[in-house]
């Protein structure tokens, strides 16, 4: 009789024999529109000197990077502007953020105050606004009440972003399974055991659908403001829902950061999504540019027809987001060119030099 083993020790090796391609460099230059340049999220000190980061970017043909860590605090934003942005202004864009913990200081006009802070950040050099998932899940007003994503008190903030001509990169909720009971039916069971703080099931949290519909309400209510739905519009498990919002709201775009696992397990739907919305999808990784497998697996996923490969880039272990493998989309050149750099260059107003040919 075979000895039983723990699930974490089960790492099967596929017997499938199919073509495999290493894509060390993308077919076109890349703008990583969703990156973090701190050692960990919300860290003031950068992960490395600008010269080292630029060398890493050059090695992967990454022409520009959007640093979203400024969304964690103005001290971080100023540090990034004074280091990376000052060293290579055409190759870095830094986003500002909302100091949600100051709501108690501005109980009557927080939205207007936050809008003024955004304007000050833009004057300092910020090129966008990053909104993290704590909005809707944890942000509370001066009375201690949970603030809904589509709370009308925040309308001045969204409107000001449109007036300033800067995009709002918004991350609402998290994978749908993070809102399910942690039982044998939860496909992210192992991930949530490893990171219990990511589990949002219970009466203290709004349902997933309430959160993403709140985001959709905000997007539709502010047609003059450009919104980028992080992580494939915050709902990659349901591309039909994301497609519907893209069709309803010309001011809505999405990035693909940290969602290869979701896209790659539905290659037919994902390829159709890319072809239909090629002008509205931005490349992103959610990581610091570097020589690890992440960039290569992104290029492989977008460019090849490879089947059944690890979304983490590590073929020896199951990925941390779920026990499945992904399939390449084999995207045509005109779509790749838009996703890799043209869409981000247009939305961020990056110079033509950045978005030139490889």
C-alpha positions as CSV (number, residue, x, y, z in Angstrom):
1,X,0.0,0.0,0.0
2,X,1.3,3.4,-0.9
3,X,2.3,5.6,2.0
4,X,0.1,8.7,2.5
5,X,1.7,12.1,2.1
6,X,0.8,15.6,2.9
7,X,-0.6,17.7,0.1
8,X,2.3,20.2,0.4
9,X,4.7,17.4,-0.4
10,X,2.8,16.4,-3.5
11,X,4.7,17.9,-6.5
12,X,3.8,15.7,-9.5
13,X,6.0,16.0,-12.7
14,X,3.9,16.0,-15.9
15,X,4.6,13.2,-18.3
16,X,3.3,15.3,-21.2
17,X,5.7,15.8,-24.0
18,X,5.0,19.0,-25.9
19,X,7.0,21.8,-27.5
20,X,8.6,24.3,-25.1
21,X,10.2,27.6,-26.0
22,X,12.4,29.9,-23.9
23,X,11.6,33.6,-24.7
24,X,14.4,35.5,-23.0
25,X,13.6,38.8,-24.8
26,X,10.2,40.1,-25.9
27,X,9.4,40.7,-29.5
28,X,8.8,44.4,-28.8
29,X,10.1,46.8,-26.1
30,X,8.2,46.7,-22.9
31,X,6.7,49.1,-20.5
32,X,6.0,47.4,-17.1
33,X,2.9,49.4,-16.1
34,X,2.6,47.7,-12.7
35,X,5.8,47.4,-10.7
36,X,7.1,48.0,-7.2
37,X,10.6,49.3,-6.7
38,X,10.9,48.8,-2.9
39,X,12.2,45.7,-1.2
40,X,8.6,45.0,-0.1
41,X,5.5,47.0,-0.7
42,X,5.4,50.2,1.3
43,X,9.1,50.4,2.0
44,X,10.7,53.8,1.7
45,X,14.2,52.6,0.7
46,X,14.5,51.3,-2.9
47,X,15.4,47.8,-3.6
48,X,18.6,48.8,-5.4
49,X,20.4,51.8,-6.9
50,X,19.0,53.2,-10.1
51,X,22.0,52.1,-12.2
52,X,21.5,48.5,-11.2
53,X,17.8,48.6,-11.9
54,X,18.4,50.2,-15.3
55,X,20.8,47.4,-16.2
56,X,18.2,44.8,-15.3
57,X,15.6,46.6,-17.4
58,X,18.0,46.8,-20.4
59,X,18.7,43.1,-20.1
60,X,15.0,42.3,-20.4
61,X,14.2,45.1,-23.0
62,X,12.1,46.9,-20.5
63,X,12.1,50.6,-21.6
64,X,10.1,52.0,-18.7
65,X,8.6,51.0,-15.4
66,X,5.7,52.4,-13.4
67,X,6.4,52.3,-9.7
68,X,3.2,52.1,-7.6
69,X,4.9,52.2,-4.2
70,X,4.2,56.0,-4.0
71,X,0.6,54.9,-3.4
72,X,1.8,53.8,0.1
73,X,2.7,57.3,1.3
74,X,4.1,60.6,0.2
75,X,7.5,59.9,1.8
76,X,7.9,56.9,-0.4
77,X,6.7,58.9,-3.5
78,X,9.3,61.7,-2.8
79,X,12.1,59.2,-2.3
80,X,11.3,57.5,-5.6
81,X,11.1,60.8,-7.5
82,X,14.4,61.9,-6.0
83,X,16.2,58.6,-6.9
84,X,14.8,56.6,-9.9
85,X,12.9,59.5,-11.6
86,X,15.7,61.9,-11.2
87,X,18.2,59.4,-12.5
88,X,16.3,58.5,-15.7
89,X,13.1,60.7,-16.1
90,X,12.0,59.0,-19.3
91,X,12.2,55.5,-17.9
92,X,10.3,55.8,-14.7
93,X,6.8,56.9,-13.8
94,X,5.8,57.2,-10.1
95,X,2.2,57.1,-8.9
96,X,0.9,58.8,-5.8
97,X,-1.7,57.6,-3.3
98,X,-4.4,58.5,-0.8
99,X,-3.5,58.9,2.9
100,X,-6.6,57.1,4.1
101,X,-5.5,57.2,7.8
102,X,-6.1,61.0,7.7
103,X,-9.9,60.7,7.3
104,X,-10.5,61.5,11.0
105,X,-8.6,64.8,10.5
106,X,-11.0,65.8,7.6
107,X,-14.4,64.3,8.5
108,X,-16.5,66.7,6.5
109,X,-14.4,67.1,3.3
110,X,-12.0,64.2,3.1
111,X,-12.7,63.7,-0.7
112,X,-11.8,67.3,-1.5
113,X,-8.8,67.2,0.8
114,X,-7.5,64.0,-0.8
115,X,-8.1,65.6,-4.3
116,X,-5.9,68.5,-3.2
117,X,-3.2,66.1,-2.0
118,X,-3.3,64.4,-5.3
119,X,-2.8,67.7,-7.1
120,X,0.2,68.4,-4.9
121,X,1.6,65.0,-5.7
122,X,1.2,65.6,-9.4
123,X,2.9,69.0,-9.1
124,X,5.8,67.2,-7.4
125,X,6.1,64.7,-10.3
126,X,3.5,61.9,-9.7
127,X,2.0,60.7,-13.0
128,X,-0.9,58.8,-11.7
129,X,-2.9,57.7,-8.6
130,X,-2.7,54.2,-7.1
131,X,-5.6,52.9,-5.1
132,X,-5.0,49.7,-3.2
133,X,-7.5,47.0,-2.1
134,X,-7.9,48.5,1.4
135,X,-10.6,50.7,0.0
136,X,-13.8,48.8,0.4
137,X,-12.2,46.2,2.8
138,X,-10.6,48.2,5.6
139,X,-10.8,52.0,5.1
140,X,-13.0,53.7,7.6
141,X,-14.4,57.2,8.0
142,X,-14.2,59.5,11.0
143,X,-17.1,57.6,12.6
144,X,-15.5,54.2,12.2
145,X,-17.8,53.1,9.4
146,X,-16.4,51.1,6.5
147,X,-16.1,53.2,3.4
148,X,-17.7,51.7,0.2
149,X,-15.7,51.8,-3.0
150,X,-18.3,54.0,-4.6
151,X,-18.9,56.3,-1.6
152,X,-19.9,59.6,-3.2
153,X,-17.7,61.5,-0.7
154,X,-14.8,60.3,-2.8
155,X,-16.2,61.8,-6.1
156,X,-14.0,64.9,-5.8
157,X,-10.9,62.7,-5.8
158,X,-11.8,60.8,-8.9
159,X,-12.9,63.9,-10.7
160,X,-9.7,65.7,-9.9
161,X,-7.6,62.9,-11.4
162,X,-9.5,63.5,-14.6
163,X,-9.0,67.2,-14.5
164,X,-5.3,66.7,-13.9
165,X,-5.1,64.2,-16.8
166,X,-3.6,61.4,-14.7
167,X,-4.9,57.8,-14.7
168,X,-6.1,56.0,-11.6
169,X,-4.7,52.5,-11.2
170,X,-7.2,50.8,-8.9
171,X,-7.0,47.4,-7.2
172,X,-10.3,46.4,-5.6
173,X,-10.9,43.1,-3.8
174,X,-8.7,40.2,-4.6
175,X,-9.1,36.7,-6.2
176,X,-12.7,35.5,-5.8
177,X,-11.7,32.4,-3.8
178,X,-10.2,34.7,-1.1
179,X,-13.9,35.5,-0.3
180,X,-15.0,31.9,-0.1
181,X,-15.0,29.6,3.0
182,X,-11.6,28.0,3.6
183,X,-12.7,24.4,2.9
184,X,-12.0,21.6,0.6
185,X,-13.7,23.4,-2.3
186,X,-11.5,26.5,-2.2
187,X,-9.0,26.4,-5.1
188,X,-6.6,28.8,-3.3
189,X,-6.6,26.7,-0.1
190,X,-2.9,26.3,0.1
191,X,-2.2,29.9,-0.6
192,X,-4.6,31.1,2.1
193,X,-3.1,28.7,4.6
194,X,0.2,30.3,3.9
195,X,-1.2,33.9,4.0
196,X,-4.2,33.9,6.3
197,X,-4.4,37.7,6.2
198,X,-5.6,37.4,2.6
199,X,-8.8,35.6,3.6
200,X,-11.8,38.0,3.5
201,X,-14.6,35.6,4.2
202,X,-17.0,36.6,7.0
203,X,-19.5,39.1,8.1
204,X,-16.9,41.8,8.7
205,X,-16.1,41.9,4.9
206,X,-18.4,42.9,2.0
207,X,-19.0,40.3,-0.6
208,X,-16.6,40.2,-3.6
209,X,-19.4,41.2,-6.0
210,X,-20.2,44.3,-3.9
211,X,-16.6,45.5,-4.2
212,X,-16.2,45.0,-7.9
213,X,-19.6,46.5,-8.7
214,X,-18.6,49.5,-6.6
215,X,-15.5,49.9,-8.7
216,X,-17.7,49.7,-11.9
217,X,-20.0,52.3,-10.5
218,X,-17.1,54.7,-9.9
219,X,-15.7,54.1,-13.4
220,X,-19.1,54.7,-15.1
221,X,-19.8,57.8,-12.9
222,X,-16.5,59.5,-13.9
223,X,-16.2,59.1,-17.7
224,X,-13.6,61.9,-18.0
225,X,-11.2,60.0,-15.7
226,X,-9.1,57.1,-16.9
227,X,-9.2,54.1,-14.7
228,X,-6.8,51.1,-15.0
229,X,-8.3,48.0,-13.3
230,X,-5.3,46.3,-11.8
231,X,-4.9,42.5,-12.1
232,X,-7.1,42.2,-15.3
233,X,-9.7,44.6,-14.1
234,X,-9.9,43.0,-10.6
235,X,-12.0,40.1,-11.9
236,X,-9.9,37.8,-14.2
237,X,-11.9,34.8,-13.2
238,X,-14.8,36.3,-15.2
239,X,-13.5,37.9,-18.4
240,X,-17.0,38.3,-19.6
241,X,-17.7,40.7,-16.7
242,X,-14.5,42.6,-17.4
243,X,-15.3,42.8,-21.2
244,X,-18.8,44.2,-20.4
245,X,-17.3,47.0,-18.3
246,X,-14.7,47.7,-21.0
247,X,-17.5,48.0,-23.5
248,X,-19.7,50.2,-21.2
249,X,-16.8,52.5,-20.2
250,X,-14.3,53.8,-22.8
251,X,-12.4,55.3,-19.8
252,X,-11.6,51.8,-18.4
253,X,-8.4,49.8,-19.1
254,X,-6.8,46.8,-17.4
255,X,-3.4,45.5,-16.6
256,X,-2.3,41.8,-16.5
257,X,-0.1,42.1,-13.4
258,X,0.2,38.9,-11.3
259,X,-2.6,37.2,-13.1
260,X,-0.9,34.8,-15.6
261,X,-2.3,31.9,-13.5
262,X,-5.9,33.1,-14.1
263,X,-5.5,34.1,-17.8
264,X,-3.4,31.1,-18.8
265,X,-5.8,28.4,-17.6
266,X,-8.5,29.8,-19.9
267,X,-6.5,30.3,-23.1
268,X,-9.4,30.4,-25.5
269,X,-11.3,33.0,-23.5
270,X,-8.1,35.0,-22.7
271,X,-7.0,35.1,-26.4
272,X,-10.4,36.3,-27.5
273,X,-10.2,39.0,-24.7
274,X,-6.8,40.2,-25.9
275,X,-7.9,40.4,-29.5
276,X,-11.2,42.2,-28.7
277,X,-9.6,44.7,-26.3
278,X,-6.1,45.1,-27.6
279,X,-6.1,48.9,-27.2
280,X,-7.1,48.7,-23.5
281,X,-4.7,46.1,-22.0
282,X,-1.4,47.0,-20.3
283,X,1.6,44.7,-19.6
284,X,2.5,44.5,-15.9
285,X,4.2,42.1,-13.6
286,X,3.7,43.4,-10.0
287,X,7.4,42.8,-9.4
288,X,10.8,44.5,-9.5
289,X,12.4,44.0,-12.9
290,X,15.0,41.4,-12.6
291,X,16.7,38.3,-14.0
292,X,14.2,35.8,-12.5
293,X,11.9,33.6,-14.6
294,X,8.9,36.0,-14.2
295,X,9.6,38.1,-17.3
296,X,10.4,35.2,-19.5
297,X,7.2,33.3,-18.5
298,X,5.2,36.5,-19.3
299,X,6.8,36.7,-22.8
300,X,6.3,33.0,-23.3
301,X,2.6,33.2,-22.3
302,X,1.9,36.1,-24.6
303,X,4.0,35.1,-27.7
304,X,4.0,31.3,-28.0
305,X,1.5,28.5,-28.4
306,X,3.2,26.4,-25.7
307,X,1.0,24.1,-23.7
308,X,0.8,23.1,-20.0
309,X,3.7,25.1,-18.4
310,X,4.2,26.5,-15.0
311,X,2.9,30.1,-14.6
312,X,5.6,30.7,-11.9
313,X,8.5,29.8,-14.3
314,X,9.5,27.0,-11.9
315,X,8.7,23.7,-13.7
316,X,9.6,21.6,-10.6
317,X,6.9,23.0,-8.2
318,X,3.2,23.8,-8.3
319,X,2.5,27.5,-8.4
320,X,1.5,29.3,-5.3
321,X,-1.8,30.6,-6.7
322,X,-3.3,27.3,-7.6
323,X,-2.5,23.7,-8.7
324,X,-2.9,24.1,-12.4
325,X,-0.7,25.0,-15.4
326,X,-1.1,27.6,-18.2
327,X,-1.2,27.7,-22.0
328,X,0.3,30.3,-24.4
329,X,-1.9,32.8,-26.3
330,X,0.2,33.1,-29.5
331,X,-0.8,36.7,-29.9
332,X,-0.2,38.5,-33.3
333,X,2.4,41.2,-33.5
334,X,-0.1,44.1,-33.7
335,X,-1.7,43.1,-30.4
336,X,1.7,42.4,-28.7
337,X,3.0,45.8,-29.7
338,X,0.0,47.5,-28.1
339,X,0.0,45.4,-24.9
340,X,3.8,45.6,-24.5
341,X,4.2,49.3,-24.8
342,X,1.9,51.4,-27.0
343,X,-1.1,51.4,-24.7
344,X,0.9,52.4,-21.6
345,X,2.9,55.0,-23.5
346,X,-0.4,56.6,-24.6
347,X,-2.0,56.6,-21.2
348,X,1.0,57.9,-19.3
349,X,2.2,60.3,-21.9
350,X,5.6,58.7,-22.1
351,X,7.9,60.1,-24.8
352,X,8.3,58.4,-28.2
353,X,11.9,57.5,-27.3
354,X,10.7,55.1,-24.7
355,X,8.2,53.5,-27.0
356,X,10.5,53.3,-30.1
357,X,11.4,50.0,-31.9
358,X,13.5,47.5,-30.1
